[in-house]
Amino acid sequence: MPINKAAYLQIKSGCDAAGVTLVAVSKLKPNEDILALYNLGQRDFGENYVQELMAKYEALPKDIRWHFIGHLQSNKVKYIAQFVHLIHGVDSEKLLVAINKEAKKNGRVIDCLLQIHIAQEATKFGMDEHELSVVIGSSGEYVNVHVCGLMGMGSFSDDDAVVTTEFKTLKELYKKAATTYGAPLTVLSMGMSGDYKIAIYQGSTMVRIGSLLFGARDPK
Ligand SMILES: *Cc1c(COP(=O)(O)O)cnc(C)c1O
């Protein structure tokens, strides 16, 4: 399926105007679709699966900034540590330790976002406020990772009020992290195809948008 060029140009200019980074979520989409967006100037792409990301990294232009936005297992960090631009879904100290180790092997400092559980659904990954404070508190020990922000996913709800409240909560934690834990955070990754406008309104600095740009995905 071709990409939706009109939607891309519109969303991209909206993000630019708001100072928000647009990550085009290309999971399960072919390289030709990624290249079509690349040729329009897009450089930030998000992927959820390690094997798929490795194959795309090999095949596609090297100036693409690859964001890992899925659930990352500690034992798979080694496959992406050499090139990944930003890891969005860090939800445990164990994973942070693994990223630090692999980053060090590659002589890199890898930027990471801590994933916070904000949605009502019990199935979504992420830390609560207490875990956040613990992990942020110890993150300074890991010199090859740079915790530069937070990431969260809103509920899959038609009720804008629910999602608004969740994004407000995340924004508050983001601000609080700077004052309470003295962590200079600069990235707040929140907002997807269904809720990115609400997210930007609530102070997101980075949105992750897939289906509006690439069309619906077939199940994996
Ligand atoms: C798939 C995915 C997205 C993009 O979802 P769309 O609804 O297609 O925009 C964003 N963030 C994460 C973490 C995802 O897994």
The ligand as an ORCA input file, in Angstrom:
! r2SCAN-3c Opt
* xyz 0 1
  C       2.813      0.824     16.763
  C       3.183      1.869     17.730
  C       2.943      3.229     17.456
  C       2.241      3.728     16.212
  O       0.884      3.373     16.243
  P      -0.183      4.038     15.225
  O      -1.464      3.920     15.959
  O      -0.141      3.197     13.997
  O       0.220      5.425     14.970
  C       3.385      4.158     18.384
  N       4.002      3.799     19.523
  C       4.231      2.504     19.824
  C       4.920      2.172     21.099
  C       3.815      1.508     18.958
  O       4.039      0.228     19.284
*
